[in-house]
Amino acid sequence: MIRAREATTVLLLVLFAALGCGKGDKESKGSVERTGEIVRVGTAVLAGDDIAKLIPEDERIPLTFEERREFVRRWVDTEVLCQEAVRRGLKNDAFVEARLTELEQQFLADYLVFTELRKRTHVSEEEIEAYYAAHEREYLYEYRVSQILASTLEDAETVKKLLATKSWAWVANRYSVDPVAKRSGNLGYLTKGNMIPELEAVVFGMKTGETTGIIKSDFGYHIFRLDDVREALVAVGLEDVREQIMNNLMLEKRKSAYRKFLDSLTVNAAIVYKDKSYLRASEPEPPPDTRGTGDEADTTETP
């Protein structure tokens, strides 16, 4: 629920900006007051029902008064700045026009994906139970892990070489950039669900005392060691991790559904690379453009 509220808060703060810069002009001209009106900046109006309109019905979370007040304040600030930008003629600036077009394209693409995946993905109770049964052992044990974290791949490779001749504690204390480096990189006992995904993907298949290769994450380059495995001090039942499992399964389903949906659109899209160097490494070269002769397609200049 906390994550959902945070996501809703961010969405509203972003979309409130779209209400500004005179977007309410047409509604406010010729009228004294809009129903549920909260505040005006010039002719732009913010009404209470504007908040509800910005959130899909099945995503709506009741907002506290403090949250609503913060939104109103942010909207007023944005509107004041935006109207001044329009007054100065910035709306007609070539860079601004190009950026607004880009943002509109991105938002339309993102919203299409959002609505399509919402229809295509669902996690059943049977799937949740099956996942827990298949991974039950992982939930019933705790794993004591140590890590050495490097900022660059080159540093991580140096660490890997040093571990062949030096002790783990010696290398961790001198080379790890992680805040717990002074404790020999000891992360304590971890359980399924509270590890970074890159570690969780390998730790359950490790043996005590085993060290991983270099693993890249958003934090840098890791080398992990599994120090101990013990039964969990507190039993973790299905009810304790039901929401976590549902979120994990939903994420995987959405990744798969997104790829299939995009592929189904791409196969019928008129995509013609005039400069083949822009093809992605994993992307096969498309068939030649048959709308004209081969020579015509090849000699078209790249803008």
Steps between C-alpha positions, in 0.01 A plus 500: 500500500788738579657443158166551328447829686851616410439415135171688504667801661770513234243457222292787627796733545606432142156527349407814692754680286294402197201684642691827508595774256145603428364149441192603694443817296223367277306375797543813708428769238148626524439325829531638849596180675549131423337234713736401779744778409801514734728766358562717194818641354393753239241318291631150580283311745565202726188323626465211739378261232817560295690278743266206454503532120877453490498155664354183338204375702662173605815683617333759720604528862325742739728799552558666833436870535875563535561324168227698327634825644851416377364431152319834498814685606708325234239576236495870593881521487511323164222715358668826603828394339334357192292810431815712530677271252213544254506878553868502407432306181681182606212283383597582138868418554616225262655296782184524711278395211722199426512400866122528542451281193740245646322502837162458334626202301652341809189552710271355231729198460520446878124535546434253217729247670335568837146440370598201287695317773222563748270301271750228416648412840337336798639286782272229639496354849602165353812657347595660832464170685697312233784751517520474880502120484781503244710744704397403853852396605631844404249660736581268789873578518719802559826562317798681653675682219810716471578728211777710351366790295707677235412814305639383167546172316876551500503534881283190534740301283790615719307385809435161341874451435592604854258249652711223351787587736351721775232438760145620442515734803831654385365577152157619620644739758733661245312493171124484561311830463201362687426667838527162679849436357656548846302196614667290230200556277267298725139573401354278772226242448278575203173342397322463169350831401748730678800444274577688182358298207845437354608324823177311552535353151817315602512461880248216524719282281824572691678283754633634830840660448447543127583833333325645196654657197455871435134599508386837368210689657379859522735543797819392326694174461459238773679186605298299753589216734247271669619458859221303665147365459261446788131441556306822521452619859144599410294270280396659172164370383310565180294777659818685597625520142180483295518863386873474429446190286211662315713806422789284376274291277323811370833661414613193306168477318511866407853467362390209283174666395679823415748320275225306321283810458787708363610220267145466366496870414855515367451217250233705319663842543660676204853517642775573246859558614679713241814480714549135599752594769207599724365145509528343845748214527221250578267639234493321164538716194152577359406403145564765234244773446271373223304821460749613233801359321795379700714778359253764613500368856879476517571846361266689728706735710487477877358824643 
